[in-house]
Amino acid sequence: MDIHRHPDLLDRLAAAYALGTLRGAARRRFEALARERAPVRAAALIWQSRVASLNELQAPVAAPASVWPRVHNLVQAERERQAMAAARATPTPARRSWWSSLPLWRGAAGAGALATVLAVVTTVGVKNDLGGQVLNLQARLAATPQVAYVAVLNDDSAHPAMLVTFDPQRQTLTLQRVGGYQEAADKSLQLWALPPGGAPRSLGVLGRDPLLHLTAGEGQVRQVPALAISLEPQGGVPGEGGPTGPVLFQGALIEKML
């Protein structure tokens, strides 16, 4: 079944993947689909971003001393398993993709390990308040932005550099850097809409923060098939003239069913 054609199912699977409750063959199948389908990749990135932001809101809980040796053993066992798997079969260049070789996966794995630690610690400290935790999580998720459009902008090696989402209720474009690129002090990144049969339209100049917000109306992104980011002089260039510097990142803009 093409899960990208079933938005509700895709959203639930992406949430389970980010939370770590999607396991075994189902998790491997989801990762395989993410390598092949841009909407699946985007859904996974959105939920990983949501889970990461929720972790920041969680009040710290002191863990018993017995927790840390267990976490250390789990991490060491996973490292050994990965090393053995890599020794058994090294993928050929023809089979490698940006999703399988992406530094983002290292960050996602780190986030997953952190989520596991938090889950262990939280379970130890708040077993008797599980219902309240679930209600609190549901309330936070209900307050998260709605996503009507999403794009993963890649570099010329097909490595993702920016996750872009659009919230029509807040009239906001949100951009999250997922790669390691950092422009020079005398340069700025500028976001462009690439309408079919028309000249590029500037959507704004980006700051240097990992998470960025730009004000935009839905008319600026509706029926726009792709977005791009160019490297410009500091402060950007006038929007009507189009990019003057090299286009570093680009990708398809996908309308998401709400």
Steps between C-alpha positions, in 0.01 A plus 500: 500500500625850414481659846584843358151492345344453846591812703350381831684168489825668395471750786448221756792296366731804495400583859569142613832505315610824668386381844681166458188282534519384137737204515630194322391430144247784505772753584730364228215515247427861597867592455503332158192700396661819632798443271266465200221751572549869573166537689603218737840664561331831568250347745783332691698825523196696619430255781866480601497879529182490712638236735827693539309816597293307755817369661606858566176564692534190720594581859832336599473186715795361693572143394604225739866401477402159359354658186826627353689166488199353322495784246876462447461126438216558252703759307806274490291206381348710223843622388627143484193389305546781247871422463425132434228590248737738320771234486258247351374720219632836387253663258629577150495862379218415260274400787582785734250781529494831683260349754726204581824701517355814652667659805142573603459131580786531746318788663173308490673200656636726771155646553360148516759403761414813698130419473575149632688644797218745572245220471693284751548788742142620470363149547700464822381832640141541380343154469201610702431806286489340155150625426599857580810469283292378204245781539781753524663361185169511312445862601847598380453323169164672452681834533763415239482678164293359217706397197340557160815492286836335555830487311838338559766709325807303391845601384647392165605167658139428604583559869219686681587839642169662593153384605234755402138494622215747454226563758200671333339589835804691621601612149852382578775316317720305742848396389713256696862442407567126487845511343830646611520787250576845641536803278788746538457817705473718190238277332130426548273215393185602314188284448328498161171364370534345153157534334430308178584708196586808705798679647620407853330695779682584823337370819755662731858516621605243760673567828768275644292325766434125466122567510365789293157654440387710204162668458326388179148478359362177358478667159879519494539121519177366347566312173874557538667170405844571649706719732867597481759674717776712350816650649485880477685806632425579864139613536383334179404645164179661367238233436394613154844437349529134597807333652838656422713239677521123472196289588619277785187305593171415330214256525137430421228676702235245597146591602409300811147389581394649836 
